[in-house]
């Protein structure tokens, strides 16, 4: 935190809330790869500032924080457990763009919530989505109106812009094109409704955060998004938000909304959302690489694309011919015997041990979080130095995109499984789908 930021924040808070009080307990919240969030007390009450200090970070977004705030206000007025916005940043504040919310004191960490979730939470999430989807369109600001076809077209363009050379993603894009559902009457969508963007307490759902992706479209997109494996945080056998079965979630949603859930449409959006997150990971890497944000967290998230590729193969395997679904073999890895000067692997291990023993225990707040991110990055490098893998293949990706090769191509599925497992072992060996896939495939 700089002195300039502290001064500007104080001026904004006094302008927005009134009085001449002092900001207390100011701290940056962990996470938030796209936006910054700061928590503080003022006048005996708690607040959270959500903002972007850089205009470059807002470039390419469908709308700015002014529209986002208007959506949140409309949702709040309609009974959604959205944050209560109390002030919005203006240019004279010198803070970029964003808004100030009343703080809700509840748990946001998905792992902690899922370790002992409130009994009502899955039903709460279903009812909350029904409430969001029923927010009247006439009280909303102008928002992007989407369809499965329009979003898929945009996603394909993004994939190509990031190299278009990941075969599993190309295979998935082709499948999505071939199975694209018809348009439906659009409703308000949160766009990022998942564990990590909700807070819960002992009574259940407390608040729904992060509305920057809100738009209008097919309700099944919201229903499926939080059910992708990346957002279950290790609970791979609880497909609805890491909490329970999707059938229970659907029943609760249908009861609250009066709208039927279509299983095939839900599955299409589940595949789409899994691929969407994988391509977002590639985008994080591009943001880091271009220098727009050189933060370590960006680079590390960029390596999470391999999680989604194993998830995608598990989702699409049933569409392959039976003869292509046979078990595969994968090379086993053993630690090399080292002598003489420390190897690259050993140097990375030494650096990791130092951060683990000397740096992390003495760090607090976001610094402690970033020490964990650094350990994750060093682990990737250490494993990759022992197990190098090349998965980029533009020629094969082009053949898959055009349909020249598919799940029916002899040996292709087995090859993609082997490569994707190898890559995930390097990037995220603790990811839940790795053990599940190895159990099913090997």
Residue pairs with C-beta under 8 A, 6 or more apart in sequence:
1 26
1 28
4 94
5 53
5 95
6 23
6 26
8 93
8 94
8 95
9 23
9 26
9 38
9 49
9 95
10 22
10 23
11 93
11 94
12 87
12 89
12 93
12 95
12 100
13 23
13 42
13 47
13 87
13 100
14 20
14 21
15 87
15 93
16 86
16 87
16 88
16 100
17 42
17 43
17 47
17 86
17 87
17 100
19 43
21 42
21 43
22 42
23 40
23 41
23 42
24 40
24 41
24 42
25 39
25 40
25 41
26 38
26 39
26 40
27 38
27 39
27 40
27 365
27 366
28 36
28 37
28 38
28 365
28 366
29 37
29 38
29 39
29 48
29 366
30 365
30 366
30 369
31 196
31 369
33 284
33 297
33 298
33 301
34 52
34 57
34 212
35 50
35 51
35 52
35 57
35 98
35 210
35 212
36 49
36 50
36 51
36 52
36 53
37 48
37 49
37 50
38 48
38 49
39 46
39 47
39 48
39 103
40 46
40 47
40 49
41 47
45 102
45 103
46 102
46 103
46 105
47 86
47 100
47 101
47 102
47 103
48 83
48 100
48 101
48 102
48 103
49 95
49 98
49 99
49 100
49 101
50 98
50 99
50 100
50 101
51 65
51 89
51 95
51 96
51 97
51 98
51 99
52 58
52 65
52 96
52 97
52 98
53 95
53 96
54 96
55 96
55 97
56 292
57 292
57 293
58 64
58 65
58 97
61 212
62 143
62 144
62 215
63 141
63 143
63 144
64 97
65 88
65 89
65 97
65 98
65 99
66 88
66 97
67 141
67 142
67 143
68 99
68 211
68 212
68 214
69 85
69 88
69 99
70 140
70 141
71 140
71 141
71 143
71 188
71 211
71 214
72 82
72 83
72 85
72 99
72 211
73 85
74 135
74 139
74 140
74 141
75 82
75 132
75 135
75 188
75 208
75 211
76 82
76 83
76 84
76 85
77 139
78 131
78 134
78 135
78 136
78 139
79 131
80 128
80 131
80 132
80 135
80 208
81 128
81 205
81 206
81 207
81 208
82 207
82 208
82 211
83 101
83 102
83 104
83 207
83 209
84 101
84 102
85 99
85 100
85 101
86 100
86 101
86 102
87 99
87 100
88 98
88 99
88 100
89 95
89 96
89 97
89 98
89 99
89 100
104 199
104 206
104 207
106 199
106 200
106 201
106 206
106 207
107 113
107 199
107 200
107 201
108 196
108 198
108 199
108 209
110 195
110 196
110 231
110 233
110 242
111 233
111 234
113 121
113 195
113 200
114 195
114 232
114 233
114 234
114 235
114 242
114 243
117 200
117 243
118 124
118 200
118 201
118 202
118 203
118 204
118 205
120 203
120 204
120 205
121 200
121 204
121 205
121 241
121 243
122 240
122 241
122 243
122 244
122 248
122 249
122 252
123 252
124 204
124 205
125 193
125 198
125 205
125 226
125 241
125 243
125 249
126 249
126 250
126 252
126 253
126 256
127 252
127 253
127 256
128 205
128 208
129 190
129 193
129 219
129 222
129 223
129 253
129 257
130 253
130 256
130 257
130 259
131 256
132 188
132 189
132 190
132 193
132 208
132 222
133 187
133 188
133 189
133 219
133 222
133 257
133 259
134 187
134 257
135 188
137 188
137 216
140 188
140 216
143 188
143 214
143 215
143 216
144 215
144 216
145 186
145 215
145 216
145 217
146 186
146 215
146 216
146 217
146 218
147 183
147 186
147 217
147 218
148 180
148 181
148 183
148 218
148 268
148 269
148 272
149 180
149 183
151 217
151 221
151 272
152 173
152 176
152 177
152 180
152 272
155 173
155 272
155 275
155 276
155 279
156 173
156 177
158 279
158 283
159 166
159 169
159 170
159 173
159 279
159 282
162 279
162 282
162 283
162 285
162 286
163 282
163 392
163 394
164 170
164 394
164 397
164 398
164 401
165 392
165 393
165 394
165 397
166 278
166 282
166 305
166 309
166 391
166 392
166 397
167 391
167 393
167 396
167 397
167 400
167 416
168 309
168 312
168 313
168 416
168 420
169 275
169 278
169 279
169 309
169 312
169 397
170 396
170 397
170 398
170 400
170 401
171 312
171 316
171 400
171 406
171 407
171 416
172 271
172 274
172 275
172 312
172 316
173 275
173 400
173 401
174 400
174 401
174 402
174 403
174 406
175 271
175 316
175 319
175 407
176 268
176 271
176 272
176 275
179 268
180 268
181 218
181 264
181 265
181 268
183 218
184 218
184 219
186 216
186 217
186 218
187 216
187 217
187 219
188 214
188 216
189 214
189 215
189 216
189 217
189 218
189 219
189 221
189 222
190 208
190 211
190 213
190 214
190 222
191 211
191 212
191 213
191 214
191 215
191 221
191 222
191 225
192 210
192 211
192 212
192 213
192 225
193 208
193 222
193 225
193 226
194 225
194 226
194 231
194 241
195 226
195 231
195 232
195 233
195 241
195 242
196 231
196 233
197 208
197 209
197 210
198 205
198 206
198 207
198 208
198 209
199 205
199 206
199 207
199 209
200 206
218 265
218 269
219 257
219 259
220 261
220 262
220 265
220 266
220 268
220 269
221 269
221 272
221 273
223 249
223 250
223 253
223 261
223 266
223 269
224 266
224 267
224 269
224 270
224 272
224 273
225 231
225 269
225 273
226 240
226 241
227 239
227 240
227 241
227 246
227 249
227 270
227 273
228 270
228 273
228 274
228 277
228 308
228 311
229 236
229 274
229 307
229 311
229 432
229 433
230 274
230 277
230 304
230 307
230 308
230 311
231 241
231 242
232 238
232 239
232 241
232 242
232 432
233 242
234 242
234 432
235 242
235 243
235 432
236 432
236 433
236 436
238 244
238 245
239 245
239 246
240 246
240 248
240 249
241 249
243 249
246 266
250 261
250 266
253 259
253 261
254 260
254 261
267 315
270 315
271 312
271 315
271 316
274 308
274 311
274 312
274 315
275 308
275 312
277 308
278 305
278 307
278 308
278 309
278 312
279 305
281 301
281 302
281 303
281 304
281 305
281 308
282 302
282 305
284 298
284 299
284 301
284 302
285 298
285 299
285 301
285 302
285 303
285 305
286 302
287 293
287 298
288 294
288 295
288 298
288 299
288 302
296 370
296 373
296 374
296 377
297 370
297 373
299 377
300 373
300 376
300 377
300 380
303 377
303 380
303 427
303 428
304 427
304 428
306 391
306 420
306 423
306 424
306 426
306 427
306 428
307 424
307 427
307 428
307 431
307 433
309 420
309 423
309 424
310 420
310 421
310 424
310 431
310 433
310 434
310 437
311 433
313 413
313 416
313 417
313 420
313 437
314 433
314 436
314 437
314 440
316 407
317 325
317 407
317 413
319 407
320 407
320 408
320 413
321 407
321 408
324 407
324 408
324 410
324 411
324 412
324 413
324 414
325 413
326 414
327 441
327 442
328 414
328 417
328 418
328 441
328 442
329 418
329 442
330 418
330 421
330 422
330 438
330 442
331 422
333 386
333 387
333 425
335 386
336 343
336 345
336 386
338 345
338 346
342 350
343 385
344 385
345 382
345 385
345 386
348 378
348 381
348 382
348 385
349 382
351 378
352 375
352 378
352 379
352 382
355 371
355 374
355 375
355 378
356 375
359 371
360 368
360 371
360 372
360 375
363 370
363 371
380 426
380 427
383 425
383 426
383 429
384 426
387 422
387 425
387 426
389 419
389 422
389 423
389 426
391 419
391 420
391 423
396 405
399 405
400 406
405 412
406 412
407 413
417 437
417 441
421 434
421 437
421 438
421 441
424 431
424 433
424 434
425 434
428 434
